[in-house]
Amino acid sequence: MAPLTPVHFFSHGSTMMLGEESKSADYWKKCGDEALAHGIEHIVMMGAHWASLGDEIQVATNPKPAKSPVAYVHPSKYTSYELVPDLPMAQRVVHMLQAAGFNASENSTFDWIHDTYLILIRMFPEKCPPTTIVSMNARYDPHYHMKVGSALRDLRKEGNILFVGTGGAVHNLYRNKWAPMLQYRDTFAMLTPPEAWALEFRQEVQDALTKSGGGPALRRAVTMLMKMPMYREAHGTDDHFMAAQFVAGLCGDWEDEGQKVELGAEDWELTNMCNSQYTLGDWGKEVAVKA
């Protein structure tokens, strides 16, 4: 049986991660190169900036989506990048979610936001692969979003579909130190070390993803993170942690026990924002990647 495709949980950080070079940007590019080398033809993403109301979940089907503007980044970094929505895959995802009992529907007017296209530009700078974006649900139930991932997990078996969750390991805009960004356009500057709550929750995330053993234990560990004492310090709102739940659903079956989990890169922005980049699973074979 062919190995399941890996899944990424990326912390997209601030908008300036699109314009500035970083260890995370290098890792995103590496992951994109590997995906193309292994024949990936479709990207399916859940971000952190689009949530559906009520009990609904939506899938983007706008054939010509615009890009929401990006603050503190020169337009030349993103305006010319052509987005490629994957309408057949989007419809397939809707049908799979409906079959799993979700109130899922298409959204033909949604324009893409930097949480997703920032990652696509960094992973695939030459050309955007056909991409499907799945919304969150605005009730921000961790188990709901875990089950969304579980409902779509079988797509990993097809070998040409890559899942990406883009949110944040530690992402509380209320607790960031904004002065270096506002004064000097520098989000990596640190006048002081990260605060203890940020360091502690960052470690809780790493332990949940890398030490739980995978499988159902991974799902329990990741959903439990939202009950940890430092969670509300680390996430002033829940939106940037739903992608982690989505990824846990994708990678939390019994078949996933013992899977490799890599913390591939990490950057701290604005003192207290931790941008950790994780890959769950692996490609199973080595393929030459273009330099």
Secondary structure, 3 states (H helix, E strand, C coil): CCCCCCEEEEECCCHHHCCCCCHHHHHHHHHHHHHHHCCCCEEEEEEEEEEECCCEEEEECCCCCCECCCCCCCHHHCCCCCCCECHHHHHHHHHHHHHCCCEEEEECCCCECHHHHHHHHHHCCCCCCCEEEEEEECCCCHHHHHHHHHHHHHHHHHCCEEEEEEECCECCHHHCCCHHHHHHCCCCCCCCCCCHHHHHHHHHHHHHHHHCCCCHHHHHHHHHHHHCCCHHHHCCCCHHHHHHHHHHHHCCCHHHCCCCEEEEEEEEECCCEEEEEEEECCCCCCCCCCC
